Amino acid sequence: MKYNRILKKLSILLIPFFVYIFWSILFYNYSKLVPIKDAYYYKLMSESPFDPSVSAPFCFRILTPLLAYLIPLDSFTSFYLINTIFFIATAVLFYYFLKNLGFNSLFSLIGEVIFTIGSVSNLYLIHNYIMVDQLNQFIFLLACYIICSKNRLNNNKWNMILMGLLIIGILNKETILLLAPIYIVLVSGKIYEKFYKTLIIFCPAILIFIILRLTIPYTGTYEGIWIFFHMENLMSTIYNLFLTYSLFWMLAFYNFKTEIEFLNKTYWTIPIFIAQIFLASNIYRLIFLSFPIVIPLGLIELQRYKRSFGNYLVIFVLFCQISISICYILKTYLEFDFLNIFYFPLIVISTLVVTIISLYLYLKRDI
C-alpha cells in the first residue's frame, strides 16, 4: 500500500515531466529557429527589457521575459527552463485542483493527462516555448484553486494572497483579469456586494495594468478588432475553436448543472473566454485558459460514460482526444502530412460518437 502511494505521487510528477522532455526532443531541430510574431518580441525583451522597438501588447507582458533576462543563460535556454518548470508545476497543481473539486485519483490523473498531451495548446507551447503562457496558466490555476473553496474565498488572508497573485499575473499577461467573472459569480453576497468585493480584490492589478500601459514605451501595436478577420476566415476559425478542447467541448456541453458549485457557476463564464477572439488573432491558445472549467466538466461526462457503458468507451474517447492533438501538432509543425488519412476521419467519427452519446445521456437524465 505504501509503495502504491509513492508510485501514484511519482506518476503525478513524471507524466508532465516525460511529456515535456519527449516532445522537446522531438522538436529539437525546430527549437532554435528564428522566433516569429509573439516569440520574436518576447526574445527581444529577454535580451533588452523595456526595448522601445517592441510592439503592444507584448511589451506590457514583462514578467516571463524579465525572468529569462535574469537567468545567466542564453534566452532560448532561459525560456525553456522557465516554461518546463511551470508546465510541470501547472500539471501537478491541476491534479490536486481536480481532487479538490471532488474527483477521485483516477479521473484527476486523466485530467492531468488531457492537460499535458490531450491539448493542442500545450503541445504547441512545447514547440514554441518562447512564450509567456505557461506561467500565465500556472497563476490562473492557482487563483482558481483559491477561489473554488468557499472557506478560502471568504477568508481575508486568502483574498490578500489572491490579490497578490493578480498583481504578479498582470505583470505577465493581461488575460489574468478573466478571473474577475469567475470571482464575481462565486463570491457570496448580493449583486452590489459581489461587484464591490470584486473591485476591491482586482483594483490593485488593474491599477498596475494602467501604469504599465502609460509608462512602457513601444513601437506600433497588434491590438485591435480581429473579429472581421475571423469572420473572413470562418471555417478556419471554427476549426481552431474545435481544436482548443476537441472532444471535451462536447463532453462538457451538457453539464451546465452539476453538484460541484465551482463548475455549476463558472460554466456560464466560458463564452467570455471565447469572446477573446474579438481582440486577438490566436484562438486555441487564448481560450485554453478556461481549462480549469472545461476539462473538469468533460471529466464529469466521462464518469457518466464509465457508469453507463463501462471502461472501453472512456478509453476510446481518451484515445481519440489525445490522437487528435498529437496528429495536429505532428502534421502542422513536423510536416507529417500522411497523418491526414487518419486525422480527419478520426475527428468526424469521434465527434459524432461523443455528441450522440452525450445527447442520449442528457435526454435520459431529463426523462
C-alpha positions in Angstrom: 0.0 0.0 0.0 2.9 2.4 0.9 4.6 1.7 -2.4 1.3 2.3 -4.3 1.0 5.7 -2.8 4.6 6.5 -3.6 4.1 5.3 -7.2 0.9 7.4 -7.6 2.7 10.5 -6.3 5.6 9.8 -8.7 3.2 9.4 -11.6 1.6 12.8 -10.9 5.1 14.4 -11.4 6.6 12.1 -14.0 3.7 12.3 -16.5 4.2 16.0 -17.3 8.0 15.7 -17.0 8.3 12.9 -19.6 5.7 14.5 -21.9 7.7 17.8 -21.9 11.1 16.0 -22.4 9.8 13.7 -25.1 8.2 16.5 -27.2 11.2 18.8 -26.6 13.5 16.1 -28.1 11.0 15.6 -31.0 11.0 19.4 -31.6 14.7 19.8 -31.1 15.7 20.6 -34.7 12.9 23.3 -34.7 13.5 24.7 -31.3 16.1 27.4 -32.2 14.7 28.7 -35.4 14.3 32.5 -35.6 11.3 33.3 -33.4 8.3 35.0 -35.1 5.4 37.1 -34.0 4.9 36.9 -30.2 8.0 34.9 -29.6 10.2 37.4 -31.5 9.2 40.2 -29.2 9.5 38.1 -26.0 13.0 37.0 -27.0 13.9 40.7 -27.7 12.5 41.7 -24.3 14.6 38.9 -22.6 17.7 40.4 -24.1 16.8 44.0 -23.6 13.9 44.7 -21.1 11.7 47.6 -22.0 13.2 47.8 -25.5 11.0 50.6 -27.2 11.0 48.7 -30.5 8.7 46.0 -29.0 5.1 46.4 -30.1 2.0 46.5 -27.9 0.6 44.4 -26.2 3.7 42.2 -25.9 5.8 45.0 -24.3 3.4 45.1 -21.3 3.9 41.3 -20.6 7.2 41.8 -18.8 7.4 39.1 -16.1 8.5 36.0 -18.1 10.9 37.8 -20.3 12.4 39.6 -17.3 12.9 36.2 -15.5 14.6 34.9 -18.7 16.8 38.1 -18.7 17.8 37.5 -15.0 18.9 33.8 -15.7 22.6 33.8 -16.7 22.0 31.7 -19.8 21.1 32.4 -23.4 17.5 33.4 -24.0 16.5 30.1 -25.6 17.7 28.1 -22.7 16.2 30.5 -20.1 12.7 30.4 -21.7 13.0 26.6 -22.0 13.8 26.3 -18.2 11.0 28.7 -17.2 8.4 27.0 -19.3 9.5 23.5 -18.4 9.2 24.3 -14.7 5.7 25.9 -15.0 4.4 23.3 -17.4 5.2 20.6 -14.8 4.0 22.7 -11.9 0.7 23.5 -13.5 0.1 19.9 -14.4 0.8 18.7 -10.9 -1.4 21.5 -9.4 -4.2 20.6 -11.8 -4.2 17.1 -10.4 -4.7 18.5 -6.9 -7.2 21.0 -8.1 -9.3 18.2 -9.6 -9.0 16.3 -6.3 -10.2 19.4 -4.5 -13.2 19.6 -6.8 -14.1 16.0 -5.7 -12.7 13.8 -8.5 -11.1 10.5 -7.5 -7.4 9.8 -8.1 -8.0 8.1 -11.5 -10.1 10.9 -13.0 -7.8 13.5 -11.6 -4.9 11.7 -13.3 -6.9 11.5 -16.5 -7.5 15.3 -16.3 -3.7 15.8 -15.9 -3.0 13.7 -18.9 -5.5 15.7 -21.0 -3.9 18.9 -19.9 -0.4 17.7 -20.8 -0.8 15.8 -24.0 -4.5 15.9 -24.9 -4.5 19.7 -25.6 -3.2 21.3 -28.8 -2.4 24.4 -26.9 0.1 22.9 -24.5 1.8 20.8 -27.2 2.1 24.0 -29.3 3.7 25.7 -26.3 6.3 23.0 -26.0 7.1 23.5 -29.7 7.1 27.3 -29.4 8.4 27.8 -25.9 9.4 31.5 -26.1 6.1 32.5 -24.7 4.5 33.7 -21.5 1.5 31.4 -21.4 2.9 28.6 -19.2 3.4 31.0 -16.3 0.1 32.6 -17.0 -1.7 29.2 -16.8 0.0 28.4 -13.5 -1.0 31.7 -11.9 -4.6 31.4 -13.3 -5.0 27.9 -12.0 -3.5 28.7 -8.6 -6.0 31.6 -8.3 -8.9 29.2 -9.3 -7.6 26.8 -6.6 -8.2 29.5 -4.0 -11.5 30.7 -5.5 -13.0 27.2 -5.7 -13.3 26.8 -2.0 -15.9 28.9 -0.1 -13.7 28.7 3.1 -10.8 30.3 1.2 -13.0 32.6 -0.9 -14.5 34.3 2.2 -11.2 34.4 4.2 -9.4 37.7 4.3 -6.0 36.1 4.3 -6.7 34.1 1.2 -8.2 37.1 -0.5 -4.9 39.0 0.2 -3.0 36.1 -1.4 -5.3 36.2 -4.4 -4.8 40.0 -4.7 -1.0 39.3 -4.7 -1.4 36.7 -7.4 -3.4 39.1 -9.6 -0.6 41.7 -9.2 2.0 39.1 -10.3 -0.3 37.8 -13.0 -0.9 41.2 -14.6 2.8 41.7 -15.0 2.9 38.5 -17.1 -0.3 38.8 -19.2 -3.4 40.8 -19.0 -5.7 37.8 -19.5 -5.3 37.1 -15.8 -8.2 39.6 -15.4 -10.5 36.9 -16.8 -10.5 35.7 -13.2 -12.9 38.6 -12.4 -16.1 36.9 -13.8 -15.2 33.7 -12.1 -14.7 35.5 -8.8 -17.9 37.5 -9.1 -20.1 34.5 -9.7 -18.6 32.6 -6.8 -18.2 35.2 -4.1 -21.1 35.4 -1.6 -23.4 38.4 -1.2 -26.0 40.4 -3.1 -25.1 41.7 -6.6 -23.8 45.1 -5.4 -21.8 43.3 -2.7 -20.3 40.9 -5.3 -19.2 43.9 -7.5 -17.8 45.7 -4.6 -15.7 42.7 -3.3 -14.5 42.0 -6.9 -13.5 45.6 -7.4 -11.5 45.6 -4.1 -9.6 42.4 -5.0 -8.9 43.4 -8.6 -8.3 47.1 -8.2 -4.5 46.9 -7.5 -3.9 44.7 -10.5 -6.0 47.0 -12.8 -4.1 50.0 -11.5 -0.7 48.3 -12.3 -2.1 47.4 -15.7 -2.9 51.0 -16.4 0.6 52.2 -15.1 2.3 49.7 -17.4 0.5 51.0 -20.4 1.2 54.6 -19.5 4.9 54.2 -18.8 6.4 51.4 -21.0 7.5 52.7 -24.4 6.6 50.8 -27.5 6.6 51.0 -31.3 3.4 50.0 -33.2 0.6 47.8 -32.0 -1.1 44.5 -32.8 -4.1 45.5 -30.7 -7.4 46.0 -32.5 -10.6 44.3 -33.5 -9.9 40.9 -35.0 -13.5 39.6 -35.4 -13.7 40.7 -39.0 -10.5 38.7 -39.7 -12.1 35.6 -38.1 -15.3 36.1 -40.0 -13.4 36.3 -43.3 -11.7 33.0 -42.3 -14.8 31.4 -40.8 -14.0 27.8 -41.5 -10.5 28.2 -40.1 -12.0 30.0 -37.0 -14.5 27.1 -36.3 -11.7 24.6 -36.8 -9.4 26.4 -34.3 -12.2 26.7 -31.9 -12.8 23.0 -32.0 -9.0 22.3 -31.6 -9.0 24.1 -28.2 -10.6 21.2 -26.5 -11.6 18.9 -29.3 -14.0 16.2 -27.9 -14.0 17.8 -24.5 -16.2 20.6 -25.9 -19.0 18.0 -26.5 -18.3 16.2 -23.2 -18.6 19.5 -21.3 -21.6 21.0 -23.1 -24.5 19.3 -21.3 -23.0 19.7 -17.8 -24.4 23.1 -17.0 -26.0 21.6 -13.9 -23.5 19.8 -11.7 -23.1 19.1 -8.0 -19.8 20.9 -8.0 -20.6 24.5 -7.2 -17.4 25.9 -8.8 -18.3 24.3 -12.2 -22.0 24.9 -11.8 -21.5 28.7 -11.6 -18.4 29.1 -13.8 -19.9 27.2 -16.8 -21.6 30.4 -17.9 -18.3 32.3 -18.0 -17.0 30.1 -20.8 -18.4 32.5 -23.6 -16.3 35.3 -22.1 -13.1 33.2 -22.7 -14.3 32.5 -26.3 -15.0 36.3 -26.8 -11.2 36.9 -26.6 -11.1 36.2 -30.3 -12.7 39.6 -30.9 -9.5 41.2 -29.8 -6.8 38.7 -30.9 -5.7 36.6 -33.9 -4.9 33.5 -31.9 -7.7 31.2 -30.9 -7.0 27.9 -29.1 -4.1 29.3 -27.0 -6.2 32.1 -25.6 -9.4 30.1 -25.0 -7.5 27.3 -23.3 -7.1 29.5 -20.3 -10.6 28.2 -19.4 -9.1 24.7 -18.8 -9.9 24.7 -15.0 -13.6 24.8 -16.1 -13.9 22.9 -19.4 -11.7 19.9 -18.6 -13.4 19.1 -15.2 -16.8 19.4 -17.0 -15.6 16.9 -19.5 -14.4 14.6 -16.8 -17.9 14.6 -15.2 -19.3 13.3 -18.6 -16.6 10.7 -18.8 -17.7 9.4 -15.4 -21.2 9.0 -16.8 -19.8 7.1 -19.8 -18.0 4.8 -17.3 -21.1 4.2 -15.3 -23.4 3.7 -18.3 -21.1 1.9 -20.8 -18.0 0.8 -19.0 -14.3 1.5 -19.4 -13.9 0.7 -23.1 -15.9 3.8 -24.2 -13.8 6.0 -21.8 -10.6 4.6 -23.3 -11.9 5.2 -26.8 -12.7 8.8 -26.1 -9.3 9.4 -24.4 -7.5 7.7 -27.3 -9.3 9.9 -29.8 -8.8 13.1 -27.8 -5.0 12.5 -27.4 -4.7 11.3 -31.0 -6.3 14.4 -32.4 -4.0 16.7 -30.5 -0.8 14.7 -31.4 -1.7 14.3 -35.0 -2.4 18.1 -35.4 0.9 19.1 -33.9 2.9 16.4 -35.9 1.3 17.3 -39.3 1.4 21.1 -38.7 4.8 21.6 -37.2 6.8 18.5 -38.3 5.0 18.1 -41.7 3.8 14.6 -41.1 1.2 15.1 -43.8 0.5 11.4 -44.2 -1.4 11.6 -40.9 -4.3 13.4 -42.7 -5.5 10.0 -43.8 -6.1 9.1 -40.2 -6.7 12.6 -38.7 -9.8 13.9 -40.4 -11.8 10.7 -40.3 -10.9 10.4 -36.6 -12.3 13.9 -35.9 -15.5 13.2 -37.8 -16.2 9.7 -36.3 -15.2 10.6 -32.7 -17.1 13.9 -32.7 -20.3 12.1 -33.9 -19.9 9.3 -31.4 -19.3 11.7 -28.4 -22.1 14.1 -29.5 -24.7 11.4 -29.9 -23.8 9.6 -26.7 -23.7 12.8 -24.6 -27.1 13.9 -26.0 -28.5 10.4 -25.2 -27.3 10.6 -21.6 -28.6 14.1 -21.3 -32.1 13.2 -22.5 -32.0 10.1 -20.3 -31.4 12.3 -17.3 -34.4 14.5 -18.1 -36.8 11.6 -18.5 
